[in-house]
């Protein structure tokens, strides 16, 4: 089921079918997901000895099934219209009040009678692109809808709505597992928008990643660790076994790493190369790598910026765990023209 598939003009609750019923998940199939990460609302109350559910547990399951199907998927007996992006959802105020964010909107917006209408403005929160978290207010079956391609949007929406620690936890893990050689460039672009220090959070214009709150810093650390530690190991940039066998894997891996580092922002490039955890061989190997990256950057990301990037190898400067390789950037001086009077 895709809960963000259509607008109110073509269907209700984000579904294109005329009655708003989703085609991917039904009350009878909510618990059919076998993946350990895709848990249902009732899996946590299964008896440890594997016995069948007690009557009250089955009754609770039936209520959750009914709320999700008749309430969220179909929008029956709705008292609230929620507008998000181009989508409209027929929902229920008592369920929406589980979200501190939506509860605040409902308590502060005037109600003129009839159905309550709420517009959620997300112009300053571009990362909130998934409304799967709305379904989570009705049933935890929405956890099974988290995929690598929508995990960050689900995490952002969960953080915005609040009170969804479990959903955010699953979405965060999906984000972490999605970091790979193919996606690292996108993730580096994302963490570049995250403030590196608490002082940057005090700026008048909040960063576009502010919705992620504590998860922003954790994602920044995960991506940086992948870039500096996991990626060189995955590409076998420095592998004594490969060097002894004369394998070409190390050379092709180094070329891939060069291309990736040639596209990252300067501050991340500098921090990565100077990090003691960036192990790609000797200090001379790291110096040569940084020099080759800078040459690629001159023809690409650093071209026309009016700045010159350089790398130096400080012999004897690596005591106390410090780096002997230092990357710097300085602005080029503009030529002065003499004007004859």
C-alpha positions as CSV (number, residue, x, y, z in Angstrom):
1,X,0.0,0.0,0.0
2,X,1.2,3.5,-0.8
3,X,-0.4,5.9,1.6
4,X,0.8,8.9,-0.4
5,X,-0.4,8.0,-3.8
6,X,-3.1,10.5,-4.8
7,X,-4.8,13.7,-4.0
8,X,-8.3,14.2,-2.5
9,X,-9.6,15.1,-5.9
10,X,-8.9,11.6,-7.2
11,X,-9.3,9.5,-4.1
12,X,-9.6,9.5,-0.3
13,X,-6.8,8.9,2.2
14,X,-4.2,8.8,-0.5
15,X,-5.7,5.9,-2.3
16,X,-6.8,5.9,-6.0
17,X,-9.7,3.5,-5.6
18,X,-13.1,5.0,-5.4
19,X,-13.9,3.9,-1.9
20,X,-10.4,4.7,-0.5
21,X,-9.6,1.0,0.2
22,X,-6.0,0.1,-0.2
23,X,-5.2,-2.9,-2.3
24,X,-2.0,-4.0,-0.7
25,X,-3.0,-4.6,2.9
26,X,-6.3,-5.9,4.3
27,X,-7.3,-6.5,7.9
28,X,-6.9,-10.2,7.3
29,X,-3.3,-9.8,5.9
30,X,-1.9,-7.3,8.3
31,X,0.0,-10.0,10.3
32,X,1.2,-11.9,7.2
33,X,4.5,-10.1,7.0
34,X,7.2,-12.6,8.0
35,X,10.2,-10.2,8.2
36,X,11.5,-9.8,11.7
37,X,11.7,-6.0,11.2
38,X,8.1,-5.9,10.0
39,X,6.1,-6.4,13.1
40,X,2.4,-6.0,13.6
41,X,0.6,-4.3,16.4
42,X,-0.1,-7.5,18.1
43,X,3.1,-9.5,17.7
44,X,4.5,-8.1,21.0
45,X,1.6,-9.6,23.0
46,X,2.1,-13.2,21.7
47,X,2.5,-15.6,24.7
48,X,6.1,-16.7,25.1
49,X,5.2,-20.3,25.0
50,X,3.5,-20.0,21.6
51,X,-0.1,-20.7,22.9
52,X,-3.0,-19.1,21.1
53,X,-4.2,-15.7,22.1
54,X,-6.5,-15.1,24.9
55,X,-10.0,-13.8,24.1
56,X,-9.2,-10.3,25.1
57,X,-6.1,-10.2,23.0
58,X,-8.0,-11.4,20.0
59,X,-10.6,-8.7,20.8
60,X,-7.9,-6.1,20.8
61,X,-6.6,-7.3,17.5
62,X,-10.0,-7.1,15.9
63,X,-10.4,-3.5,17.1
64,X,-7.0,-2.5,15.7
65,X,-7.8,-4.3,12.4
66,X,-11.1,-2.5,12.2
67,X,-9.6,0.9,13.0
68,X,-6.9,0.6,10.4
69,X,-9.2,-0.7,7.6
70,X,-12.4,1.2,8.2
71,X,-10.8,4.2,9.8
72,X,-7.5,4.9,8.0
73,X,-7.8,3.0,4.7
74,X,-11.4,3.7,4.0
75,X,-12.0,6.9,6.0
76,X,-15.4,5.8,7.3
77,X,-17.1,8.1,9.9
78,X,-14.3,10.6,9.6
79,X,-14.6,13.9,11.5
80,X,-11.4,15.5,10.3
81,X,-9.9,16.3,6.8
82,X,-6.1,16.5,6.9
83,X,-4.3,18.1,3.9
84,X,-0.7,17.2,3.4
85,X,1.1,18.2,0.2
86,X,-1.4,17.4,-2.6
87,X,-3.1,14.6,-0.6
88,X,-6.2,14.7,1.5
89,X,-7.1,12.2,4.2
90,X,-10.4,11.6,6.0
91,X,-9.3,10.8,9.5
92,X,-10.5,10.9,13.1
93,X,-9.6,13.5,15.7
94,X,-9.4,11.0,18.6
95,X,-6.8,9.0,16.7
96,X,-4.9,12.0,15.5
97,X,-4.6,13.3,19.0
98,X,-2.0,10.6,19.6
99,X,0.4,12.9,17.8
100,X,1.4,15.9,19.9
101,X,2.0,17.9,16.7
102,X,-1.5,17.2,15.4
103,X,-3.1,17.5,18.8
104,X,-1.6,21.0,19.1
105,X,-3.0,22.0,15.6
106,X,-6.5,20.7,16.5
107,X,-6.5,22.6,19.8
108,X,-5.4,25.9,18.4
109,X,-7.2,26.0,15.1
110,X,-10.8,27.4,15.2
111,X,-13.6,24.9,14.4
112,X,-16.6,26.4,12.6
113,X,-18.7,23.4,12.8
114,X,-19.0,20.2,10.8
115,X,-15.8,18.4,9.8
116,X,-12.5,19.8,11.1
117,X,-10.1,20.8,8.3
118,X,-6.4,20.9,8.9
119,X,-3.6,22.0,6.6
120,X,-0.1,20.8,7.4
121,X,2.4,23.3,5.9
122,X,5.7,21.5,5.1
123,X,7.4,24.2,2.9
124,X,10.2,24.4,5.5
125,X,10.4,20.6,6.0
126,X,11.3,19.2,2.5
127,X,12.4,15.9,4.1
128,X,8.8,15.0,5.2
129,X,7.7,13.3,2.0
130,X,6.1,10.1,3.5
131,X,2.7,10.0,5.2
132,X,3.1,6.3,6.2
133,X,3.3,7.6,9.8
134,X,-0.3,8.7,9.6
135,X,-1.3,5.0,9.3
136,X,0.9,4.2,12.3
137,X,-1.4,6.3,14.5
138,X,-4.0,3.6,13.7
139,X,-1.9,0.5,13.6
140,X,1.8,-0.6,13.7
141,X,1.3,-2.4,10.4
142,X,2.7,0.7,8.8
143,X,6.1,-0.4,10.0
144,X,6.0,-3.1,7.3
145,X,5.8,-0.3,4.7
146,X,9.2,1.1,5.5
147,X,11.7,0.5,2.6
148,X,15.2,1.9,2.0
149,X,13.9,4.4,-0.6
150,X,11.3,5.9,1.8
151,X,12.9,5.4,5.2
152,X,14.2,8.9,5.6
153,X,10.9,10.4,4.7
154,X,9.1,8.1,7.2
155,X,11.7,9.1,9.9
156,X,11.2,12.8,9.2
157,X,7.4,12.4,9.4
158,X,7.6,10.4,12.6
159,X,9.8,13.0,14.2
160,X,7.4,15.8,13.1
161,X,4.3,14.1,14.4
162,X,5.9,12.9,17.6
163,X,5.1,10.1,20.0
164,X,6.4,7.5,17.4
165,X,9.6,6.2,18.9
166,X,9.1,2.7,17.6
167,X,8.4,3.8,14.1
168,X,11.3,6.2,14.1
169,X,13.6,3.4,15.4
170,X,12.7,1.1,12.6
171,X,13.0,3.9,10.0
172,X,16.4,4.9,11.4
173,X,17.7,1.3,11.1
174,X,16.4,1.2,7.5
175,X,18.3,4.4,6.8
176,X,21.5,3.1,8.3
177,X,21.3,-0.2,6.4
178,X,20.6,1.7,3.1
179,X,24.0,3.5,3.2
180,X,26.1,1.8,0.5
181,X,28.6,2.5,-2.3
182,X,25.7,3.4,-4.6
183,X,23.9,5.7,-2.1
184,X,26.9,7.3,-0.2
185,X,26.9,10.4,-2.5
186,X,23.3,11.2,-1.7
187,X,23.8,10.6,2.0
188,X,26.9,12.8,2.1
189,X,24.8,15.6,0.5
190,X,22.2,15.0,3.3
191,X,24.7,15.2,6.2
192,X,26.3,18.3,4.7
193,X,23.1,20.1,5.6
194,X,23.3,19.0,9.3
195,X,25.0,21.5,11.6
196,X,28.4,20.2,12.8
197,X,28.2,22.1,16.1
198,X,25.6,23.3,18.5
199,X,26.5,26.9,17.7
200,X,25.2,26.5,14.2
201,X,21.8,25.5,15.6
202,X,21.4,29.1,16.9
203,X,21.2,30.7,13.5
204,X,18.1,32.7,12.5
205,X,17.3,30.3,9.6
206,X,16.9,26.7,11.0
207,X,18.6,24.0,8.9
208,X,16.4,21.9,6.6
209,X,17.3,18.8,8.6
210,X,16.0,20.3,11.9
211,X,12.9,18.0,11.9
212,X,15.2,15.0,12.6
213,X,16.2,16.3,16.0
214,X,18.5,13.7,17.7
215,X,18.5,11.4,14.7
216,X,20.3,14.1,12.6
217,X,23.5,13.8,14.5
218,X,23.3,10.0,14.6
219,X,22.9,9.9,10.9
220,X,25.8,12.2,10.4
221,X,28.0,10.0,12.5
222,X,26.8,6.9,10.6
223,X,27.5,8.3,7.2
224,X,30.9,9.7,8.2
225,X,31.9,6.4,9.7
226,X,30.8,4.6,6.5
227,X,32.7,7.1,4.3
228,X,35.9,6.9,6.4
229,X,36.0,3.3,7.7
230,X,33.5,1.0,6.0
231,X,33.9,2.2,2.4
232,X,37.7,1.9,2.2
233,X,37.4,-1.6,3.7
234,X,34.5,-2.6,1.3
235,X,36.5,-1.4,-1.7
236,X,39.7,-3.1,-0.3
237,X,41.7,0.1,-0.9
238,X,44.2,-1.0,1.6
239,X,44.5,-4.8,1.7
240,X,47.9,-6.4,2.3
241,X,46.6,-9.7,1.0
242,X,45.5,-8.1,-2.3
243,X,48.8,-6.2,-2.6
244,X,50.8,-9.4,-2.2
245,X,48.7,-11.2,-4.8
246,X,48.9,-8.3,-7.2
247,X,45.1,-8.2,-7.4
248,X,43.6,-5.3,-9.3
249,X,40.8,-5.0,-6.8
250,X,42.7,-2.5,-4.7
251,X,43.4,-0.3,-7.7
252,X,39.8,-0.3,-8.9
253,X,38.6,0.3,-5.4
254,X,41.0,3.2,-5.0
255,X,39.6,4.7,-8.2
256,X,36.1,4.4,-6.9
257,X,37.0,6.0,-3.6
258,X,38.8,8.8,-5.5
259,X,35.6,9.6,-7.5
260,X,33.4,9.6,-4.4
261,X,35.8,11.9,-2.4
262,X,36.1,14.2,-5.4
263,X,32.4,15.1,-5.0
264,X,32.0,15.5,-1.3
265,X,32.0,19.0,0.3
266,X,35.3,20.3,1.4
267,X,34.7,20.2,5.1
268,X,33.8,16.6,5.0
269,X,36.7,15.8,2.6
270,X,39.1,17.5,5.0
271,X,37.7,15.8,8.1
272,X,37.8,12.4,6.4
273,X,41.4,12.5,5.1
274,X,42.7,13.9,8.4
275,X,40.8,11.3,10.5
276,X,43.0,8.7,12.2
277,X,40.4,6.1,11.4
278,X,40.9,6.6,7.6
279,X,43.2,3.7,7.0
280,X,44.3,3.3,3.4
281,X,47.9,2.6,4.0
282,X,50.9,4.7,5.1
283,X,50.9,8.4,5.6
284,X,52.5,8.7,2.2
285,X,49.6,6.7,0.7
286,X,47.1,9.0,2.4
287,X,49.0,12.1,1.2
288,X,49.1,10.7,-2.4
289,X,45.4,9.9,-2.2
290,X,44.5,13.4,-1.0
291,X,46.6,14.9,-3.7
292,X,44.9,12.9,-6.4
293,X,41.5,13.8,-5.1
294,X,42.3,17.5,-5.1
295,X,43.3,17.2,-8.8
296,X,39.9,15.7,-9.6
297,X,38.2,18.4,-7.5
298,X,39.9,21.2,-9.5
299,X,38.2,19.9,-12.6
300,X,34.9,19.4,-10.8
301,X,33.3,20.5,-7.5
302,X,36.0,23.1,-6.7
303,X,36.2,24.6,-10.2
304,X,35.4,28.3,-10.3
305,X,35.0,28.8,-6.6
306,X,38.0,31.1,-6.3
307,X,39.6,28.9,-3.7
308,X,42.7,26.7,-3.8
309,X,42.8,23.3,-2.0
310,X,46.1,21.9,-1.0
311,X,47.5,19.0,1.0
312,X,50.7,18.9,3.0
313,X,52.5,16.0,4.8
314,X,53.9,17.1,8.1
315,X,56.7,14.8,9.0
316,X,56.8,14.1,12.7
317,X,53.4,15.8,13.2
318,X,51.5,12.6,14.0
319,X,52.3,12.3,17.7
320,X,49.5,11.8,20.2
321,X,47.2,10.3,17.6
322,X,47.2,13.4,15.4
323,X,47.3,13.3,11.6
324,X,50.4,13.9,9.5
325,X,48.3,14.8,6.5
326,X,46.6,18.2,6.5
327,X,44.2,19.6,3.9
328,X,43.8,23.3,3.6
329,X,41.9,25.7,1.5
330,X,42.6,29.4,0.9
331,X,40.9,32.0,-1.3
332,X,42.9,33.2,-4.3
333,X,43.8,36.8,-4.2
334,X,42.2,38.9,-6.9
335,X,44.6,40.7,-9.2
336,X,44.8,44.4,-8.6
337,X,44.5,46.6,-11.6
338,X,46.1,50.0,-11.8
339,X,43.8,52.8,-13.0
340,X,45.5,55.6,-14.8
341,X,44.0,59.0,-14.1
